[in-house]
Amino acid sequence: MASRVNTSFTLIPNQKYRRSSRRSSHVSNTLDSDSQPLSALGNFRALPLEIFQIILRYLSVVKDVSMLSMVSKTVSQHIINYISTSSGSKRLLLQDFHNLELPGKRQDSAVLEHYRSLGLLFKRCTLLLPTKERLKYIHKILAEVPCFKFNGCAAPMQCSGLSCYGMLLQTLTAGWDELECHRVFNFLCELTDLSRKMQTIVFSKPGNSRKLELRIRLFCRNVLFDHWTHRSDSAFWLTRILKPWPMVNQARLLYIIFGPISPQDVKVVPREWLLENNARLLILSGNDICFTFMASKAVNGRTAELARLIVFLALVCEKELYCMDWAVKMMQKVCKVFSTSVEKNNFLQNVANAFACIIMEMLQSIMSGDRDEEDRIFLNLFHLVHAQANFHKEVLYLTINSISA
């Protein structure tokens, strides 16, 4: 899953989705064990169901039970029935989310790994179910665990329950296509009433709903974001959360989800971001947000700030191997915001001066001996010189093509 931003010149390539090959079948046909032929059980057909379930107790979740669930539809159904029993759910649904006896995160890691295995087991057992029924069945099983609920745990900051729930969900949905993941998000929103809760916090004064803000932060981080390996996967869920809201509310939600949660955290957060980090965030936010932000500076006459930002957009494009023509086209688009040719020429002059000034600042820093072990300032200067050359090359291409046309 990748963030969906429809633009005329996109930087970050979209990741292709692997279409699900599951066949839809009616739940009653899947969950009705009596309708399955006994021959599908193989050598297990001679065993009473109680003995079969006793055998399952001696099998590991990840290697044995999970693999056994793929033997046949009938065996899978018997495993589903076992999970639904009190003994099965007690064994599989570990609830040791507040154990602080073991040092470090070893205990949390073991529980998380267990729920990763359980997610794979659910994925295989419910393979033939439609997405909606699949989610309903899994929710019915997990509803027995209070710490998996939005407001279920009395000590959410010391609880790993939502992290385990997120790990299970990530394993379950890995490889699902975008439409199925939309259904998962809608299911979670209906289940937790997430949209209404977010509406409450974005329209209330900061700090008036601290407990609700914390609950939303923990749910979004632990369930939707933290367990994905690729940023594009987390970006999909973040896009689903932010899309219904205007930009000012999006900023509020981003701060609640990813910002500091106490005054002590604020002390270690820089008061002002480096311009390179600002530029990187704007690029990842997509063309619409990037242009809106830059156009606002242009309208308010902050051309010097805007020119320096253009330089760092070019620097990030050079470092990350993005297309440099994107930065040039963005500058060209911003130029159209200025109403007179004098303002446009002044802006372009500021961009040229900004390149020269920032290069001189880095060079002076190097000459003064301000170099760390990794020579990051020298490497930044190296990339910036190349960024300037490639930026002006794209400007020349654009000029020549305009004259030819």
C-alpha positions as CSV (number, residue, x, y, z in Angstrom):
1,M,0.0,0.0,0.0
2,A,1.3,3.4,-0.9
3,S,0.0,6.9,-0.2
4,R,-2.3,7.9,-3.0
5,V,-1.6,11.5,-4.2
6,N,-2.8,12.3,-7.7
7,T,-0.4,14.9,-9.0
8,S,1.0,15.9,-12.4
9,F,4.6,15.2,-11.3
10,T,4.9,12.8,-8.5
11,L,8.2,12.1,-6.9
12,I,7.8,8.9,-5.0
13,P,6.9,5.9,-7.1
14,N,3.7,4.1,-6.1
15,Q,4.1,0.5,-5.0
16,K,2.2,-2.0,-6.9
17,Y,-0.3,-4.1,-5.0
18,R,-0.6,-7.9,-5.1
19,R,-4.1,-8.8,-5.8
20,S,-5.7,-11.2,-3.4
21,S,-6.5,-14.6,-4.9
22,R,-9.0,-15.6,-2.2
23,R,-12.3,-17.0,-3.3
24,S,-15.4,-15.6,-1.7
25,S,-17.8,-18.1,-0.2
26,H,-20.7,-17.8,2.1
27,V,-19.9,-17.9,5.8
28,S,-22.4,-20.5,6.6
29,N,-20.8,-22.9,4.1
30,T,-17.4,-22.3,5.8
31,L,-18.4,-22.4,9.4
32,D,-20.7,-25.3,9.2
33,S,-18.5,-28.3,10.1
34,D,-21.2,-30.8,9.7
35,S,-21.4,-30.2,6.0
36,Q,-17.8,-31.2,5.4
37,P,-17.0,-34.7,4.3
38,L,-15.3,-36.8,6.9
39,S,-12.8,-38.0,4.4
40,A,-11.3,-34.5,4.3
41,L,-10.0,-35.2,7.8
42,G,-7.7,-37.9,6.6
43,N,-6.3,-40.1,9.4
44,F,-7.9,-37.7,11.9
45,R,-11.4,-38.9,10.9
46,A,-11.1,-41.8,13.4
47,L,-10.6,-39.5,16.3
48,P,-13.3,-37.9,18.4
49,L,-13.4,-34.1,18.2
50,E,-12.3,-33.9,21.9
51,I,-9.2,-35.9,21.2
52,F,-8.4,-33.8,18.1
53,Q,-8.6,-30.7,20.3
54,I,-6.3,-32.3,22.9
55,I,-3.7,-33.0,20.2
56,L,-3.9,-29.3,19.2
57,R,-2.8,-28.3,22.7
58,Y,0.5,-29.9,22.2
59,L,1.2,-28.2,18.8
60,S,3.0,-24.9,18.5
61,V,0.9,-22.0,17.1
62,V,3.3,-20.8,14.4
63,K,4.8,-24.0,13.0
64,D,2.2,-26.7,13.7
65,V,-1.3,-25.5,14.2
66,S,-0.9,-22.8,11.5
67,M,0.4,-25.3,9.0
68,L,-2.2,-27.9,9.9
69,S,-5.0,-25.3,9.1
70,M,-4.0,-25.5,5.5
71,V,-4.4,-29.3,5.1
72,S,-8.1,-29.1,4.2
73,K,-11.2,-27.0,4.7
74,T,-12.5,-29.4,7.3
75,V,-9.3,-29.4,9.3
76,S,-9.3,-25.6,9.2
77,Q,-12.9,-25.6,10.4
78,H,-12.0,-27.8,13.4
79,I,-9.2,-25.5,14.3
80,I,-11.5,-22.5,14.1
81,N,-13.9,-24.4,16.5
82,Y,-10.9,-25.1,18.8
83,I,-10.0,-21.4,18.9
84,S,-13.6,-20.6,19.8
85,T,-13.5,-22.9,22.9
86,S,-12.6,-21.5,26.3
87,S,-9.5,-23.7,26.5
88,G,-8.4,-22.7,23.0
89,S,-8.9,-19.0,23.5
90,K,-7.2,-19.1,26.9
91,R,-4.1,-20.7,25.3
92,L,-3.9,-18.6,22.2
93,L,-5.1,-15.2,23.5
94,L,-2.2,-14.4,25.8
95,Q,-3.0,-11.4,28.0
96,D,0.3,-10.8,29.7
97,F,0.4,-7.2,28.6
98,H,1.5,-5.6,31.9
99,N,4.2,-7.9,33.0
100,L,7.2,-5.8,34.1
101,E,9.2,-8.6,35.7
102,L,11.6,-9.2,32.8
103,P,14.1,-6.4,32.1
104,G,14.0,-4.4,28.9
105,K,11.6,-5.4,26.2
106,R,12.2,-9.2,26.1
107,Q,8.7,-10.0,27.5
108,D,7.0,-7.6,25.1
109,S,9.0,-9.0,22.2
110,A,7.9,-12.6,23.1
111,V,4.2,-11.5,23.3
112,L,4.4,-9.6,20.1
113,E,6.0,-12.5,18.3
114,H,3.2,-14.7,19.6
115,Y,0.5,-12.4,18.1
116,R,2.4,-12.3,14.9
117,S,2.1,-16.1,14.7
118,L,-1.6,-15.9,15.8
119,G,-2.2,-13.4,13.0
120,L,-0.7,-15.8,10.5
121,L,-3.0,-18.6,11.9
122,F,-6.1,-16.4,11.5
123,K,-5.0,-15.5,8.0
124,R,-4.8,-19.1,7.0
125,C,-7.9,-20.3,8.8
126,T,-10.1,-17.6,7.3
127,L,-8.6,-17.7,3.9
128,L,-11.9,-18.6,2.1
129,L,-14.1,-16.1,3.9
130,P,-15.0,-12.7,2.4
131,T,-13.2,-9.8,3.9
132,K,-16.2,-8.5,5.9
133,E,-17.0,-11.9,7.4
134,R,-13.3,-12.6,8.0
135,L,-13.1,-9.4,10.1
136,K,-16.3,-10.1,12.0
137,Y,-15.1,-13.6,13.0
138,I,-11.7,-12.4,14.2
139,H,-13.3,-9.5,16.1
140,K,-15.6,-12.0,17.8
141,I,-12.6,-13.9,19.0
142,L,-10.5,-10.9,20.0
143,A,-13.4,-9.1,21.8
144,E,-12.7,-11.3,24.8
145,V,-9.5,-9.3,25.4
146,P,-10.2,-6.0,27.1
147,C,-6.8,-4.5,26.2
148,F,-7.6,-4.8,22.5
149,K,-10.5,-2.3,22.9
150,F,-10.1,1.4,22.3
151,N,-11.0,2.3,25.9
152,G,-10.4,-1.2,27.4
153,C,-7.3,-0.8,29.4
154,A,-7.1,1.3,32.6
155,A,-3.3,1.8,32.2
156,P,-2.8,2.3,28.4
157,M,0.7,3.8,28.8
158,Q,2.0,0.7,30.5
159,C,0.1,-1.8,28.3
160,S,1.3,-3.6,25.2
161,G,-2.2,-4.8,24.3
162,L,-2.8,-2.4,21.4
163,S,0.7,-3.2,20.0
164,C,-0.1,-6.9,20.0
165,Y,-3.5,-6.1,18.3
166,G,-1.6,-4.1,15.7
167,M,0.9,-6.8,15.1
168,L,-1.9,-9.4,14.5
169,L,-3.7,-7.0,12.2
170,Q,-0.5,-6.2,10.2
171,T,0.2,-9.9,9.7
172,L,-3.4,-10.6,8.8
173,T,-3.7,-7.9,6.1
174,A,-0.2,-8.2,4.6
175,G,-0.6,-8.7,0.9
176,W,-4.2,-7.6,0.8
177,D,-5.2,-5.3,-2.0
178,E,-6.2,-1.7,-1.5
179,L,-9.9,-2.3,-1.6
180,E,-9.7,-4.9,1.2
181,C,-7.6,-2.6,3.3
182,H,-10.2,0.2,2.8
183,R,-12.7,-2.2,4.3
184,V,-10.4,-3.0,7.2
185,F,-10.1,0.7,8.0
186,N,-13.8,1.3,7.7
187,F,-14.4,-1.7,10.0
188,L,-12.0,-0.3,12.6
189,C,-13.7,3.1,12.4
190,E,-17.1,1.6,12.9
191,L,-15.9,-0.6,15.7
192,T,-14.1,2.2,17.6
193,D,-16.2,5.2,16.5
194,L,-12.9,6.7,15.5
195,S,-14.2,9.4,13.2
196,R,-16.5,10.9,15.9
197,K,-13.7,10.8,18.5
198,M,-11.3,12.6,16.1
199,Q,-14.0,15.2,15.4
200,T,-14.3,15.8,19.1
201,I,-10.6,16.5,19.6
202,V,-10.0,18.6,16.4
203,F,-12.9,20.9,17.3
204,S,-12.1,21.3,21.0
205,K,-9.4,23.5,22.5
206,P,-6.0,21.9,22.9
207,G,-5.8,20.1,26.2
208,N,-9.5,20.0,26.9
209,S,-9.7,16.3,26.0
210,R,-6.3,15.0,27.0
211,K,-7.3,11.5,27.8
212,L,-9.1,11.1,24.4
213,E,-6.1,12.6,22.6
214,L,-3.9,10.0,24.3
215,R,-6.2,7.2,23.4
216,I,-6.3,8.2,19.8
217,R,-2.5,8.6,19.7
218,L,-1.9,5.1,21.2
219,F,-4.5,3.4,18.9
220,C,-3.3,5.0,15.7
221,R,0.4,4.5,16.5
222,N,0.2,0.9,18.0
223,V,-2.5,-0.5,15.7
224,L,-2.1,1.3,12.4
225,F,1.5,2.6,12.0
226,D,4.2,1.1,14.1
227,H,4.5,-2.5,12.8
228,W,4.9,-1.8,9.0
229,T,8.3,-2.3,7.5
230,H,7.8,0.1,4.6
231,R,6.8,3.7,5.0
232,S,4.4,3.4,2.1
233,D,2.3,1.0,4.1
234,S,2.1,3.4,7.1
235,A,1.4,6.2,4.6
236,F,-1.7,4.4,3.4
237,W,-3.3,4.3,6.9
238,L,-2.2,7.9,7.6
239,T,-3.8,9.0,4.3
240,R,-7.1,7.3,5.3
241,I,-7.0,9.2,8.7
242,L,-6.2,12.6,7.3
243,K,-8.1,12.6,4.0
244,P,-11.6,13.7,5.4
245,W,-10.2,16.7,7.2
246,P,-9.1,20.2,6.0
247,M,-5.4,21.1,6.3
248,V,-5.7,22.9,9.7
249,N,-7.3,19.8,11.2
250,Q,-4.8,17.5,9.5
251,A,-2.0,19.5,11.2
252,R,-3.7,19.1,14.6
253,L,-4.1,15.3,14.1
254,L,-0.5,14.9,13.1
255,Y,0.6,16.8,16.2
256,I,-1.6,14.6,18.4
257,I,-0.4,11.4,16.9
258,F,3.3,12.1,16.4
259,G,4.0,15.1,18.6
260,P,5.4,15.2,22.2
261,I,3.0,14.0,25.0
262,S,4.5,15.8,28.0
263,P,6.4,19.1,28.8
264,Q,9.5,16.9,29.4
265,D,9.3,15.7,25.7
266,V,9.0,19.3,24.5
267,K,12.4,20.1,26.0
268,V,14.2,17.6,23.7
269,V,12.3,18.7,20.6
270,P,14.1,21.4,18.5
271,R,12.3,24.7,18.5
272,E,12.9,25.2,14.9
273,W,13.4,22.5,12.2
274,L,16.4,22.6,9.9
275,L,15.2,23.8,6.5
276,E,16.3,20.5,4.9
277,N,13.9,18.7,7.2
278,N,11.1,21.1,6.3
279,A,11.8,20.6,2.6
280,R,11.8,16.8,3.1
281,L,8.5,16.9,4.9
282,L,6.9,19.1,2.2
283,I,8.1,16.7,-0.5
284,L,6.6,13.7,1.3
285,S,3.4,15.6,2.0
286,G,2.7,15.8,-1.8
287,N,2.5,18.5,-4.4
288,D,-0.8,20.1,-3.2
289,I,0.3,20.7,0.4
290,C,3.8,21.7,-0.8
291,F,2.5,24.3,-3.3
292,T,-0.1,25.6,-0.8
293,F,2.6,26.2,1.8
294,M,5.0,27.9,-0.6
295,A,2.2,30.0,-2.2
296,S,1.3,31.3,1.2
297,K,4.8,32.6,1.7
298,A,4.7,34.2,-1.8
299,V,1.4,36.0,-1.1
300,N,2.7,37.3,2.2
301,G,5.9,38.7,0.6
302,R,8.3,36.3,2.3
303,T,10.4,35.8,-0.8
304,A,13.7,35.4,1.0
305,E,12.4,32.5,3.0
306,L,10.8,31.0,0.0
307,A,14.0,31.2,-2.0
308,R,16.0,29.4,0.7
309,L,13.3,26.8,0.8
310,I,13.7,26.3,-3.0
311,V,17.4,25.6,-2.5
312,F,16.8,22.9,0.1
313,L,14.0,21.3,-2.0
314,A,16.7,21.0,-4.7
315,L,19.2,19.6,-2.1
316,V,16.7,16.9,-1.0
317,C,16.0,16.0,-4.6
318,E,19.7,15.6,-5.2
319,K,20.3,13.5,-2.1
320,E,17.3,11.3,-2.5
321,L,17.7,10.9,-6.3
322,Y,14.3,12.5,-7.0
323,C,13.7,14.2,-10.4
324,M,15.2,17.7,-10.2
325,D,12.7,18.9,-12.8
326,W,10.1,18.6,-10.0
327,A,11.8,21.4,-8.0
328,V,12.1,23.6,-11.1
329,K,8.4,23.0,-12.0
330,M,7.4,23.8,-8.4
331,M,9.4,27.1,-8.6
332,Q,7.7,27.9,-11.9
333,K,4.3,27.2,-10.4
334,V,5.0,29.4,-7.5
335,C,6.2,32.2,-9.8
336,K,2.7,32.4,-11.2
337,V,1.4,33.4,-7.8
338,F,3.3,36.8,-8.1
339,S,1.1,39.3,-9.9
340,T,3.8,41.5,-11.6
341,S,7.0,40.7,-13.5
342,V,9.0,42.8,-11.0
343,E,8.0,40.5,-8.2
344,K,8.8,37.4,-10.3
345,N,12.2,38.7,-11.2
346,N,12.9,39.6,-7.6
347,F,12.0,36.1,-6.5
348,L,14.2,34.5,-9.1
349,Q,17.1,36.7,-8.1
350,N,16.5,35.7,-4.5
351,V,16.7,32.0,-5.5
352,A,20.1,32.6,-7.2
353,N,21.4,34.5,-4.3
354,A,20.2,31.9,-1.8
355,F,22.2,29.2,-3.6
356,A,25.3,31.3,-3.4
357,C,24.8,32.3,0.3
358,I,24.1,28.8,1.5
359,I,27.1,27.4,-0.3
360,M,29.3,30.2,1.2
361,E,27.9,29.4,4.7
362,M,28.8,25.7,4.4
363,L,32.2,26.6,3.0
364,Q,33.0,29.0,5.8
365,S,31.9,26.4,8.4
366,I,34.3,23.9,6.9
367,M,37.2,26.4,6.7
368,S,36.6,27.3,10.4
369,G,37.2,23.7,11.3
370,D,33.6,22.9,12.3
371,R,33.7,19.3,10.9
372,D,32.2,16.3,12.7
373,E,33.5,12.7,12.4
374,E,31.3,11.9,9.5
375,D,32.1,15.1,7.6
376,R,28.4,15.7,7.2
377,I,28.9,19.5,6.4
378,F,31.4,18.6,3.7
379,L,29.0,16.0,2.2
380,N,26.1,18.5,2.3
381,L,28.3,21.0,0.4
382,F,29.1,18.3,-2.1
383,H,25.5,17.5,-2.6
384,L,24.5,21.2,-2.7
385,V,27.0,22.1,-5.5
386,H,25.6,19.2,-7.5
387,A,22.1,20.2,-6.7
388,Q,22.8,23.8,-8.0
389,A,24.2,22.4,-11.2
390,N,21.3,20.1,-11.9
391,F,18.8,22.7,-10.9
392,H,20.1,25.2,-13.3
393,K,20.5,22.6,-16.0
394,E,16.7,21.9,-15.7
395,V,16.0,25.6,-15.8
396,L,18.0,25.8,-19.1
397,Y,16.2,22.8,-20.5
398,L,12.9,24.5,-19.6
399,T,13.9,27.8,-21.2
400,I,15.1,26.2,-24.4
401,N,12.0,24.0,-24.8
402,S,9.8,27.1,-24.3
403,I,11.7,29.0,-27.0
404,S,11.5,26.1,-29.4
405,A,7.8,25.8,-28.8
